[in-house]
């Protein structure tokens, strides 16, 4: 995200919300707000920890983030 007013920043957010709607929201009928929140929490855990992403080389966001985080920590320790 490059900052306020950048046209390309919105692309990533729009793609995320499209995935949320088509893979979770449109497939379920929530009876309460708390049920919707609970299901969305589960979906976001799935989205980040289990769902592979083509743009990430068929890895999960958690794999990418924590691998990079571990690299940085080992460099700081050395």
KOLRODO-650738 format. One record per residue (C-alpha): residue number from 0; residue in one letter; x, y, z. Coordinates in steps of 0.2 Angstrom, whole numbers, always signed. Layout:
// residues N
> num:residuo:X:Y:Z
> NUM:a:X:Y:Z
...
***
This chain:
// residues 78
> num:residuo:X:Y:Z
> 0:x:+0:+0:+0
> 1:x:+8:+16:-6
> 2:x:-2:+28:+3
> 3:x:-18:+39:+2
> 4:x:-25:+41:-15
> 5:x:-15:+28:-24
> 6:x:-27:+19:-37
> 7:x:-19:+3:-36
> 8:x:-20:+1:-17
> 9:x:-39:-3:-19
> 10:x:-36:-18:-30
> 11:x:-30:-29:-16
> 12:x:-44:-24:-4
> 13:x:-57:-27:-18
> 14:x:-50:-44:-22
> 15:x:-50:-49:-4
> 16:x:-69:-44:-1
> 17:x:-74:-53:-17
> 18:x:-66:-69:-10
> 19:x:-75:-66:+6
> 20:x:-92:-64:-2
> 21:x:-91:-78:-14
> 22:x:-82:-91:-3
> 23:x:-91:-87:+13
> 24:x:-105:-74:+14
> 25:x:-115:-79:-1
> 26:x:-115:-97:+4
> 27:x:-122:-95:+22
> 28:x:-137:-87:+30
> 29:x:-132:-80:+46
> 30:x:-146:-78:+59
> 31:x:-137:-66:+70
> 32:x:-123:-54:+70
> 33:x:-113:-64:+82
> 34:x:-115:-79:+71
> 35:x:-109:-70:+56
> 36:x:-94:-63:+66
> 37:x:-89:-80:+72
> 38:x:-90:-88:+54
> 39:x:-80:-73:+47
> 40:x:-67:-76:+60
> 41:x:-66:-94:+55
> 42:x:-65:-89:+37
> 43:x:-51:-77:+39
> 44:x:-41:-90:+49
> 45:x:-44:-102:+34
> 46:x:-39:-88:+21
> 47:x:-23:-84:+30
> 48:x:-17:-101:+37
> 49:x:-24:-114:+25
> 50:x:-30:-107:+8
> 51:x:-16:-107:-4
> 52:x:-14:-91:-15
> 53:x:-8:-92:-33
> 54:x:+0:-75:-32
> 55:x:+11:-81:-17
> 56:x:+18:-96:-27
> 57:x:+4:-108:-20
> 58:x:+9:-104:-2
> 59:x:-2:-97:+12
> 60:x:+0:-79:+18
> 61:x:+6:-86:+35
> 62:x:+19:-96:+27
> 63:x:+26:-81:+18
> 64:x:+25:-69:+33
> 65:x:+32:-81:+46
> 66:x:+46:-87:+35
> 67:x:+51:-69:+31
> 68:x:+49:-64:+50
> 69:x:+61:-79:+55
> 70:x:+74:-73:+42
> 71:x:+74:-56:+49
> 72:x:+75:-62:+67
> 73:x:+90:-74:+63
> 74:x:+99:-59:+54
> 75:x:+96:-48:+70
> 76:x:+103:-62:+81
> 77:x:+118:-64:+71
***
